[in-house]
């Protein structure tokens, strides 16, 4: 390992909490939501005006330059105060941190873009001219133009309507039959836990829509009140908690001429091939993907127990369906974002798990062995673009170009050379190639700890026939594609960048206007312990290891499914970790079992126990890091986290007070029965059939074990992890006579954005940790 070199002590630490809050986690000014035209000539995107400006604007990149298409300041009309409730909910599900233009949709040629601001519908031509407002029947949610750009479909009041771009002919295609029914929007579980954020799709001919109908009648009603404003009525939330009823989601073809056909999908999976389990429910309750391509409408349905997912094609005239592909898994079917899809010729692109690797299959061509596929980005003709990992800390953009294409072509664009020349690396010691041998391979890596202070691990990986890596620089990459253009969105150790590649060569850049953090992340990148846990260790820039000074340790993980923090790139979490380090802590960020990118066995290791394996990995990472860095003081160890990370922090002080001496937990899901069906039942099954899993994974019954300082933080308007999680734990702690601190955040949701709350929360956490560890 190469030790980090300590810099001179900072003369005065900048006001990091204020900068962190003012920039919305340094996200303002970062371009996103890219759409590339089919000819590759135009790129639409959204970006705020600067690193401190929260108002999003619509931009066009063309001919090597950027042009502003729409600025909310010049539009007039209603503002953020007029947002319809459905749009507020949609933004919360998407964790939108800005305002103004936060999204848009374009026609097939990317000649017209439509968007909503304050519930008003606007359109703009990419060739030039001012945006114009299109009158509508009510506040607009999720507007989308027809492929030819002549019409716009939108949702208002639970109805799906269409209107001409000149404002004429506004009419309803489907209206809710009752107050419980909504057309055209994703339900809570689909948007929050499945990843399907849309509720309608145009036909390629522009003469019909495929629309989701959501009936919330079976779903329990929850009521979210604001204790700081007793004059405001509680908000009614339809929340399907684990073990309770889901909404009924059906799909319908709505033709512009008034015709309608319901997709006649089967009620459940066939009993013959469905994997057995302690709990079996073969009903198709989840619509995990849907769309309408040149080959017709399609939908992927998943059973309630999540062990079967079947892809169907549909006849738009009759609604009859035919099976296209089926996925089965003994634990749960892992959904790959962007899949399934079909190329222009109809070649299917589907998820494909084999040899503990989450890959894809394009027709008969499997993705290369050991390559963990993260997401399918789309198809351009017969070329299929996707992101994947050879080494779990890196994610690269790949393309499948067909088995007849050269297999060994070097990556185009951001650098040059063959990706197979990246040197030794992979999963642990011994020059293993590939990212995904999972827990089994990690255990074979021995107890060695690998660390690199200034670079990311290479990946000695050779692509398979027809597959080529597009991105080259170490980091976390994704992309948007169209024609011969790839817009490469990259997070690397040097920061964020967006590169436009044309026919494989750099053709320009889209500016990133974000402010950099006042403290520069400087992490030692580690692979720790018997499971080769990927981790980052942040030390103070002024720290001199030779001085003999020992530092208190702060673990700052997420550590759960769906998210990694110890990656080859510096995000906002890296800046927060470094800020705590500059206060005198050694900050350790480790990704344990359950996190993505390490293979199927690594993911399913948490089946039946949401806390035990993850907590064990945090303890192992801590001890392995302390062996490598004697300056870590194991007599003073704290842990902090948000959401699952907060849950992990509470579990740490309850179950391992011998290791952890204080904790700060934000928005922690302490009672697993109170989280949604799809997410929680995936890991724990049905609470009535496998109650022991919920007892094992919940924290309320262990409140009496608390002997360490604990701060609980929760937004009282959180509709994802509701405040009842924290309030019930606090009540249990009080009943057991265990002192603790509670910091309620009135009016705050799961994504904290208010500047004064964000900045002061960080300071209060720091004060609590210092006092708890005796600093």
N, C-alpha and C positions, 0 to 999 in steps of 0.2 A: 504494500500500500504506500502511496505517496501522501505524506502528511500535509495538511493545509498550512499555509504560511500566514502567521498572524500579522495583521497590519498594525499601524500605530493607532493608539486609542483615539476614538472620535472626540474632538474638542467639545462638541455639543450635539446631542442626538436630536435630529429633526423631529417635528411633531408628526410622527408616523400615524397615530390613530386618526388624526384629523385628515391627513392626506388619504388614508385608506377609505375613510367614509366619504370624503368629497368626490373621489373618483369612482365610487361604487366598486370597490375592490379592484381598482385600476382597469376596469372594463370599459369605461367611457372612451370614445375615440377609436375603439377597435372595430374594424369593418367585419361584417358578417352577413348571413342570409344571401349568399351568392347565387345568381342564376346566370348561366352562360347560354347564349343563343345557339340554335342548331348549327349555324355556319361558323360559330366560334368568334364572331366579330364584336359582340357586345356582351358586357358583364354588368348586371344590375347588382347593387348591394346597398345595405343600410349601414350608416355610421353617424355617430353624433358629431357635433361641430368641433369638439376639442376633448382633451382629457378630463375636463371638469364640467363640460356642457352635457346635461342629461337628456337633451332633446335629439331624438333620432331624425335623420333626413334620408331621402332616397337619392342615390347616386348612380351614375353610369360611367363605366370605363370603356373607352372606345378610341381606337387609333393612338394608343399609347398615353392617353390623358384621361383625367377625370372631369365629369361635368355634373353639377348639381341639378337634379330634376325636380325635387319637391322639398320645400322647407316649411314646416308647420307655421312658423312665424309670419309667413307671407300669405297664408291661405285664408285666414279669417275663419268664421264658423266656430262650432263648439270646441272646447278644450278638454283637458283631462278630467275635469269635474263632471263632464257629461258622459263618461264611459259607461256603457251598459254593464250590468252585473256579470253577464256571461263573458264579456271581454276581460273584466278584472280577474275572473276565475281562470280564464284561458292563460292570461299572462302569469298568474301565480303558478300554474302547472308548469309553464315553460321557464320559470325563474327569470322573467324579464326584469332587468334592473334599470331600464331607461324609459323615456316617455316619447310622445310625438309619433313619428313613423317607426314602429317596432317590427313591422312585417309587411309583406306585399305579395301579390301573385301576378304573373305575367301570362300573356297569350303564348301560343306555340312558337311564334317567330321572335318573341321578346321585342315586339314593337309597341306594345301597350302594357302598362302596369297599373294596377288598382290597389288601393289601400284605404284604410279607415283611420280617421283622427277624431277622437271624441265622439264616435258613433256615426260620423258623417262619411259618406262614400266619395272618394276622389279618384280621378283617372289622369294619366299623363302619357303622352307619346314620347318614345325614346328618340325620335328623329328631331324633336324640338317643340317649342311651344309651352305655354303655361298649363299647369294642372287645372282641371275643371271639376266642379262638384256635380255629382249625379244625384238628383232627388230620389229619395226612397220612402218606403211606407213606414219606416221606423228606424231606430238606431241599429247600425250595421255591425255584424260580427263575421269575420273570416270571408271577405269578398274574394271571388275568383272569376276571372274572365273566361269566356268560351275560347276554345282553341283558335278561332278566327278573329277574336277580339271584338265581336259585334255585340255581345251580351255580357252581363255580369250576374252571377249567382251569389246570393248572400243569405245569411240567417238573421232573422229578427223576431223576437217574441216566440221563439221555438218553431217558427215556420221557415221553410226554404222558399225563396222568391227569386225571380229573374227580372232584370230590367235592361233595356237597351243602353248603350253607352251615351246616347243622346238624351237619356232620361225618359224615353217613351216606353209604353207597354209593360209597366211594372205589374207583375201578377204572381200569385202564390202557386207553387207546384205541390206543396204539401203543408197543411196546417195541423197543429196539435189537436187531437181529439179530446184531450183533457189537460188539466194543469200538470199532470205527471209526465206528459209526453213532450219530447223535444226531437225535432228533426235537424239533421245536418251538423250536429256537434258531437264531439267525443265525450263519453261519460267519464267520471272521476277516475275509475280504475284504469281505463284505456289510456288516458292522458298521463296519469301519475306513475303507473307501475308497468304498463305494457309498452308504452312508447308510441301508441297510435294517437296522434293529435288532431287528425282530420275527421270530418264526418260526411263529406260528399266529394264526388269526383266526376268531372265532365267526361262524356264520351268523346272519342277523337273527332267525330263528325259534328259535335256541338249541338246535337238534336235531343240529348237526354242526359240525365244525371244518375249516378249510383249514389243513393243516400242512405245513411244510417238512421234508423228510428230507435229512440231510446225511451223505454217506458220505466219510469222510476217508481211506479206504484208499489212494487214489492220491497223497496229499499227503506230501511229504517230512517226516521227523521232525527237528526241531531240539531241542537240549537246553540249557536255561538253568540254570546252576548258580550258587550264591552262594559266591564264593571266601572270603567272610568267615565262612562256616559250613560247613566241609567235611563235617560230620556229616549234613547234609541232602541227600537225593537230588536230582539235577537234575530240573527240571520238563520234561516232554515238551511241546513246542510243535509243532502241525501248521501249518507256515507255507508257503504257496504263493509262493515267490519268483519274480521275473520269469523267464519262459521255462520254468517247471516246471509240473507238473500241478496243476490246481484240484481241490477236492472236487466230487463229483457231487451236485448239489442237484436234488431232484425235489419235486413238490407232490402232496398226497393229500387227498381228502375223507374224513374219518373221522366216521362217524355214531355217535350215542350208542347206537343199537341194535346196533352191532357191524359194520355194513356199511362197506365201504371201496372207493374208486375213485381210481385214479391219474389225474392230469391227463395227457391224451395229447397233449402238446405236441410240435411237430416237433423233429427233432434239430438243424436248422440253418436259416439264412435261405436264401431262394431265390437261386440264382446270378444270375438275370436282373437284378434291381434292386440287388444288393449293390455298393456302390462298390468299385472296384479300388484296389489299393495295392501297395507293395513287399512287404508281408506280408498275406496274406489267410487268415483262419480264420473260416468261416461257422458254426461250431458254436455253438449257444445254451448257453453255459456259465454265464451269470449270470442270477439272478432278481433284478431290480433293484427290483421293486415287486410287491405282491400284496395281496389283500383280498377281502372278501365284502360286497357291498352288496345293496340291494333287488332288483337285477337279476341277482344270482348271483355266483359266485366269478370272480376275474380275476387275471391275472398279466402282468407285462411282462418279457420275456426279452431279453437282449443277447448279441450274438455275442462270441466270444473277442477278435476284433480291434476290437470296440466301434464298428464303423461302421454296424451295423443294430440297432435295438431295436424289437421288435414286441409290441403289446398284444393279449392274447387274453381273451375271455370263455369260461367253461367251463360245461358241463352237470354239476351236482353228482351226478346219478345215474349217468351213464355215463363221465364224465371227458372226453368229447369237447370240443374247443375250436374256436372260430371267431375269425378275426382281426378286431380292432376298429380298429387304427390301426398305422401303421408310421412310424418315424423313421429317416432315413439321413443320413450326413455323411461327407465325404471325409477328415476328420481323425479325429474320434470323435463319437459322439452325446453331446451334453451333457445330462446328467440333471437335471431340475428337481425338487427335493424336493417331495413332495406330489402330483405328477402321475405318471401319469394318474389321474383320478377321474371319477365320474358324479354328476350332480345327481339329485334325486328323480325327475324325469321321464325320466332316462336320458341327458340331454345330456352328451356327452363333454367333458372339460377336458383338453387335451393341450399339451405343449410345442410351440412353433412358432418356428423361427429364420427370420428374413427380414430382408434389408437389413442384415446384420451385427448385428441386435438379437435377443436372447434373449427372446422373448415367450411368450404362451400363446394358445390359441384355445378359446373357449367355444362349442361348436357351430360355427356359421359366423362367429362374431364374433371378429375378432382384437383383441388388446390394442393400445392406441394406439401409433403409430409412435414409435420412439425410447425407449420405456419398457422398461428392462431388468428382466425379472421374476426375482426371487430365489427365491421359494418360493410354492407354493399352500398356503394355510392350511386350506382346507376349504370345504364348501358348506352353506348353511342354506336348505333348499328349493331354489330356483333361483338364489339369490344365491351368488356365488363370491368368496371373499376370498383375497387374495394380497398378497405384499410385492414392491415394485419400486422402481427407482431412476430418477429423471430426471437427477440429478447423482450421480456415482459415490460421493461421500462421504456421501450420505444414502440411507436406505431407508425407504420409507413403506408404510403399509397401504392397500390399495386394495380396492374391491368392484365386481364386475360385477352390475348389477341388471336387465339386459335392455335391448335396443335401444329399447324403447318408453318407458323412463324418461328424465327430463330429463338431458341430457348435462352441463349446466353447474352442477349443484348444488354448493354449497360443502361443504367437509369438515365432517362433524359432529364434535362432541366437543371435542378438545383445542385450543381456539381457534376462531376463526370466520373466514369469508371464503373466497373462491374460490382454490383452489390455483394457478390460472392467473395470479393477481395477484401472484405471488411475485417479480416483477421479473426483470431480465436475469440470465442465468447460463448454466448448461449446460456443455458440454465445451470449455473454453478461451475464447478471446477472441471478440469479434464478436457477442456475444449469442446464440450457438448454443443451441437448445433441445434437451433430451433428453440422456441420459447416455451414449448408447451408440454414438456414431459410431466408437468404437474407434480403432485405431492410425491409420487413414487420416485421420479428423477431427482427431485430436490433432496430426498432423504439419502440418495446415493452420493450427494455432493460432499458428504462428510461434514466436519465442524469448522472448516476453514472459513475465515471472513475475508471477503474481497472488498477493496475500497479504492476509489479513484476520486481525487479532489477536484480535478478540473475538466474531466472528460467523461463521456458516456461509454459504456461497454460496447465493443464492436459485436457484430453478429456474423460469424462465419457460416453463411447460408447460401446454398445454390438453388436457384429457382427451378421449377419443373417446366416441362415442355409447354410453350405457349404463354407462360406467366413471366411477367417482368416487373421489377420494382421501379416506380416512377420517382419517388423522393429519394434523396441520397444522404443529406446531412443528418447526423444523429438528432433525434427529437421525437415529437409527437405531431404527426401530420394528418390532415384530412384534405378534401378537395371537392370542387364542383367542376363538372365537365360539360363540354358541348363542342361538336365538330372536332377540330384538331387542337382545341384549347383546353388546358387544365389550369384552374386557379388553385394554387397550392397554398393552403393555410397552415402555417407552421408555428409550433411552440418549441423553442430550442433553449439551450443554456444561455444564449445571447438575447433571448426575448422573443417577441411575436413578430412575424413577417408574413406578407402575402405576396406571392410571386405568380405572375402570369406566364405560363409556358405555352408556346405555339409550336406544334409539331416537335415537341420534346426539347425545345431550346428556350431559355429565358427571353421573354419579349417585353417585360416591364414589371412594375410593382404597383400595388395599391397601397396607399399610405396608411400607416398605423399612427394615429394621433394620440394614443394613450400616453399618460404621464408614467414615468418609471417610478418605482417605490423609492422613498428617501433613504432606505437602507438596501444595500445590494446583497441578495442572497448568495451565500458562499457555503455550499453543502458538500460534505464528504459523502460520496455515493458508495453504499455498502451492500454487501450480500452476506447475511448473518446467519450463523447457526446451522443446525442439521438440515433445516428446510430451505436454506439459501434465501432467507427473507430479504426482499429488496427494501432498502431503507436509506434515508438521508439523515446525516448528523450535522446540525448547525451549531457552531461554536462562536463565541464573541470574537469580533474582528481584533479586539485588543488583547485577547487571551494568549498568554505565553505558557505552553505546557511545561516548559522547563522550570517555571517558577515554583512548581509543586502545589499551586493553588488548586483546590478541588471545587468543582462546580455542581450546584444542585441540578437535577435532571428534570426536564419537562417532556413528557410524551405528548405529541399532538397528532394523533391518528384520525383517519376516518375508519379504516380497517374493516369495512363491510362490503357486501355485494354491490356491484355497479360502479365503483369508483376506486381509482388509484391516485395516490399523492406522491409516491416515491418514483417519479418518472424523469426521463431525460429532458427536462425543460423546467423553467421557473415560472410557476403560476402565482396567483395571489397568496396561496397558502404558504409558498416558500418565503414570501416577503414577511408574512406574519410570524413564521417560525424564526426568521432571522432577527426580527424586532425583539421577540422575547429573548433570543440569545444575547442581543446587545444589552439587555437588562441584567445579564449575569447568569443565564441558564445555559446548559447544554441541552439542545432541543432535538429530540429523536422522532422521526416520522417513519413509520414502518407499515408495509402492506402485508397482511397475513392471509391465512386461508379464508376463502370466500370472495376475495377480490378478483377482478377479471384478469385475463391475459396469461394465466398459468396452467390452463388445461382444465378438462372436465372434472377430474378427480379433485382438483384443488377447489373448484367451485362447490361441488356437492359435499365437501367435507363438513359443511355446517348444517347439513340436513338433519333435523331433529334436535339441534342444539345451536341456537343463534349466538351464544356467548362463549361457551367453553373453549372451542378451538381458537377463536379469535383472541381471547384473553391470554391463552397459553402462548400464542405467537408473540404478543406484545412483551410478555415477560421474558421469553427466550431472546428476543431482539435486544432488550435492555441489557441482559446479562452478557450477551455476546459482544455488544458495543463496549461495555465496561471492561471486558477483558482486553479489548484492543486499545481503549483510551482510559488509562488509570486515573485521569483527572475527573472522571465522572463519580460523583459522590452518591453511592447507593443508600446512604442514610437519609438523603433528602430527595425524594422522587415524587413528582406530581404528574397528573395527567389531565388534559383538557380535550374537549371535543364537542361537535355539534351534530344533532340528529343521531345517526348510528354511532358516530364518534362519542357523543354525549352518553349514550347508553353504555358504550364500552367503558367510559370513564367511571360511571357509577358502579358498574360491575367490578371494576378494578379495586376500588376501595372497600367494597362489600366483601368480595371473595379473597382478595389478596392484600390485606392490610399489612402483611409482613413485607411487602414489596412497595406498595404505593401509600404515600403519606398525606395526600390531599388531592382533591379533584374538583374541576369545574365542568359542569355538564349543561349544554344548551339544547333545548327542544328534543329531549331524549324520549324515545318510545319505551317507557318502562313496563307497560302492560301490553304484551304482544297480542292479546285478544282485541285491543282497541285499534289495531292497524288494519289496512284494507285486505280484502279477500285474496286477490291475485298475488300480492307480494308476500303476505304472511303464510298463506296455505302452501305456497311453493316450498317453503323451507320446513314448515312444522305440521303440515297436514290439517285436517279438520279438528277444531278444538274439542268437539264432542266424541271423536273417535280416537284421537291421540292426545288426550289432555296432558299426559306426562311431558310432552314436548313443550307445551306452553308453560307449564309449571317450571320446567328446567330453564326456560329462556326468559322468564319474566322476573322482575326485581322486587315487586311489592312484598312478597312473602319473606324477603331477606332483609327488610329494613332494620330489624333488630340487631343485625350484625355490624351496623355502622359504628366505627370507632375513630374515624379520621375526619378532618374538616371537609365539608362538601358544600359547594355552591351550586344551586339549581337556577337556571335561567330559562325563561320561556315566553314567547310572544303569545299574548292572550287572544289574538285574532288568527292564530295558526289553524288552517283547515286541513292540513296534511297530517302532522303530529299534533293533535289537539292538546290544549293546556291541561286537560284532565289527567294526562300521563304524569305530569309534574305534580299537580295538586294531590293526586291520589298517593303518590310516593311520599310527599311531604306530610300528608295526614298519617300515613303508616309510620313514618319516622317519629312524628310527634306522639303517636300512641305508644311507641316503644321507648319514649323518653330520650330520643337521640337528637342532640342539637344539630342544626344545619342552617344554611343561609338560602333564602329564596329571593330571586330578583325577577319580578314580573315586568313584562314589557307591554303596556297597554297599546292597543291598536297595531301591534307588530305581527306580521305573518311569519311563515317559515323562513322566507328570505328577508333578512333584516336590511332595510335600505335607508331609513331615516338617519341623517348625518349625525345628529346629536346622540342618538341611541348607539350607533355603531362605534363612534369614537370613545364615548364614555364607558361603554361596555368593556372594551379592551383594557382601559385603565383600571376599572374596578376588578377585572380578572387578575391583572398584574398585582394590585394591592393585596387581594385575597391570597394569592399564591405566595407572595413574599412573607406575609404575616403567618401563614400556615406552616411554612417551612423554616420559620425562624430567621429570615434574612433581614 
